[in-house]
Amino acid sequence: MKTLMIAEDLTALGQISLANALGVVQAQSVRPAMLPTALLSTQSECFGTPVALSTEEWLENALAQWLDMGEEFAGILIGYVGQTALIDKLSVIIDHFSLPVTVIDPVMGDRGSLYPGLDEDYVVAVRQLCQKATVITPNWTELCLLAGYDPTSECTQELLDTMVEQLRQEGISARVIVTGILGQGTSSTAYQAEKDDQFNWLMAPRIPGHFYGTGDLFSAILASQLVKDVPFERAIQVAHEGLRLAIVQTAPFDEGQRRYGLQLSHLLAYLTSFEA
């Protein structure tokens, strides 16, 4: 069984970020190696300011033990970090392991704005971290921020191509997957099969309302598929369909319930069907 390092926040309430990634990774017969970048009482978008516990010292000590054990890793997934100093440490980890699957989900904003508590220095640090990725999975807002564009910009094919070219000039050579692109009645994922290819599009019917934790979920499915050597386009298709199933299952819940994250049982059944 292959092992995937997952570095992102652990939210104590609900099923967001690392809390939802664990089940998703295990359902794909991949062993998770958790590197919680912070312990948060709640997710940061809609419950006010969460109570936060730094895990920086623990993270360093855990990694040291794993190295002493000779533990081997097939890939790393990095999501929400929250501190520029910790981004620097994760950059060193990437350099040390030099893994063939290095997926970075540059979690820092949505719906046209940065998440609370983050600033331009954080955007710069994430942009530099993405230089070390093999794959990045920003949503539209995050792609705009990475490329230095207005995060409220409307998505067009021309602007998408322009922003990715800007990323190349910034030293980001990773394949780009852009999630959650909202159109007229659709929600789409745009991706490059190869680094400099034209973008392909996967579309699903748009379901009204906002769903929390979609990017976390997509990247966890994708990274697990990639460490199992699933072909790149097939891995994206599995992640896109799995996320669609979770959104459809969550759709009947009101906004108050959706704040806690996505419902996962239909997704998990879908993923485990491949492992039977």
N, C-alpha and C positions, 0 to 999 in steps of 0.2 A: 504494500500500500504506500502510495506517495504522500509526502507531507507538504502542506502549504502553510507558510507563515502568513498570519493575518495581523496587520498593525492598524488598528482603528479604535475609536472610543467604545467603551462598554457602558451602555445606558441601563441603569438598574430597573427602570420601570418601562414595561412594554417590550415590543420586539422590533428594535431599531439597531442598526449598525452591527457590532460584533454579536449581539444577542440573536439576531436573525441569521447572521452568516454561519454560525456554528452548525445548526441543523441542516442548512443547505449544503455546506461542504461535506458533512458526514453522509448525507443522503446520496452523494455521488461517489461514495467509497474513497474519499480523500481524508487523510488525517490532518486535523487542524493543529497548528502551533500558535497559540494566542499571544499576541503582544499588545495588550490594551494600552492605548496611548493616554488614556485618562479614564477614571471612573466617574460617571456623571449620574446624578440622581434622576434626571429626566433628559429627554432630547432638548436641544437648545432653541427650537423654532417657536414654540407656542405655549410653554409652561412658565415663562419668566426665566430668570437666570438660574441655571441648575447649580446645585452643590457639587463641587468638583474636587476630586482627590488626585494628586499627581502620582503617576506610576513610574516616573523616570528612573529612579534608583532601582526599583524592582525589575524593570525592563532590562537594564544593563546587567544585573546579577543573573537573571534568567537566561539571557543570551550566553553569558559566560559559562553557566552550567551546561547548556546544550552543546557548546563548543567542546567542553571537557569530555562530554559523553560521546563525542564524535557523531552527533545526530546529523543526518543528511536531509536536505530540503530540495524539493523540486521547483519551488517558486515562491514568490512573495506577493501579497496583495496589500497595498497601503491605501487606507481611506482617510477618514477625518483624523487630523493630528491635533490642531488647535494651538500649538505653540511653535514659534519659529526655531527655538533652541532644540526642540525635539525633532523637528524636520532635519536639522543638521546631523543629528545622531542617526536618524534613519538613512540619510544619505551615505554615511560611513558604513552602515550595515549592508546596503546594496552593493557598495564597492567591494566589501569583504567577500561576500558570497558570489557575486557576479552570476546570478541565476538566469537561465534562459527564458523563464517566464517572470517578468517583473511588471505587474499590473498596478498602475497608479490611478486611483479615482480621486481627482483633485477636489475633494469636497470642501466647498467654501461659499456657496451661494445657490440661490434658486429664485425663480420668479422675478428676475431683474435686479437683484440686490445681494450684497454680501450677507452672510449669516451674522447674527449679533456677536460682538466681541472681536471680530476680525477686521484687519485694516490693510492698507496697501503694502506694507512691509510683509505681511503674511502672504499676499498674492505673489510678491516677488520671490519669496522663499519656495512656495509651491511650484512656481514656474521653473526655478532652478532644479528642484527635485525631479520634475518631469523630464529633464534632460537625460535622466538615467533609466527611464522606463522603456520597456519593449512595446507596451500598449498603454494608452491613456483612455479614460472613459468619462470625460466631462459631460454634464448636461449643457444646454445651450448657454445659460448664464455663465457657467464656469469657463466654457470655451471663449466667450467674449472677454472675460476677465484675464484669462491666460494670454490672449492675443493683444490686450490693451485697448479693446473696443468698448463702447457703451453697452453695458449688460442688458439694457432694455431694447437693443436693436432687434428688428424683426428678421427672422431667418429667411435668407434666400440662398440659392445655390451659389451665386456669385460671391456673396459675402462669406459663405462657408469656405469656399476655395481660397479666398483672400486671407482669411484668418488662419487657415492651416499653413499657408505659405509663410505667414508671419511667424508661426510657431517654428517652422524650419529655420528661419533666420535667427530665432532665439536659441537654436541648438537642440530643439526637441525633434528627434528623429523617429519617435515611436509611431506605430500605427494608431490611428485616431478613430475612436467610436464615440459618436455624439448621441446621447440618449435624451428622451423626453422632448423631442421637437414637436411643438403643437402647431397643427395646421387646421384647415377648415374641416372639422369633424374627424380629424386623425391625430394620432400620437405616433411619432416615427423614431426610428433609430437609423442613423446614417453612419456608414463605416467604409473604411478603405481595406480591401482584401490584401493589398500590399502597400508599402509606405507611400508611394507616389501615385497610386492608382486614383482614378475617378471614384467618387463616392457611390456606393450602392445604398438602397433604401429598403427598410422593412417597415411596413405600416400596419397599424391596428386601429380599430374604431376608437375614437376619443370618448372616454367616460367622464362626465362632468365632475368637477370637484378636484381637490388636491389630495394626493396620496403620499404619505411620509415614508421615507426609507426606500424609495424605488431604486435610486442609484446604488445604494449599499447592496441591495439584493441582486441587481443585475451584475455588478462586478464580482460578487461572490460566486454566482453561478458560472460566469465566464472564466474566472481564474481557475476554478476547479476543473472545468472542462479542458482548459489549456494544459494544465499539469498532467492530465491523463493522455495527452497527445491527440486529442480530438482535433480534426482539421479546423482551421481558424473560422471559416465561414459557418461551418456547422456549429461550432461553439457559440457564435453570436446568435444563430437561429434558436438554439436551445435556451439561451439566456433571455432572448426577446419573448419567446413563447411562455417560458416559465414566469416571467414578470407579468405578462398579460393575464395568466391564470390567477396570480395573486391579486391583481387589481380587480378583476371581475369578482372574485370571492369577497373582497373588501368593500366593493361598491355599495351594497345595501346598508352599510353602517353609516351613521351620521358623522358630521365633522368632529364632534366631541370624542367619538370612539376611534376615528381614524388617526387622531393625534398619537395614539399608542403604537402605530405601525401597521403593517400589512398582515392579513390572515394568510397562513402558509400551508395549510393541510392539503389543498388541491395541488399546489406546486410540489410539495414533497412527494405526493403520490406519483406525479408526473416524472420527477427525477429518479425515484426508486424503480420505476418501471424499466429503466435502462439497465438496472443492476440485477434484475431477476435472472 
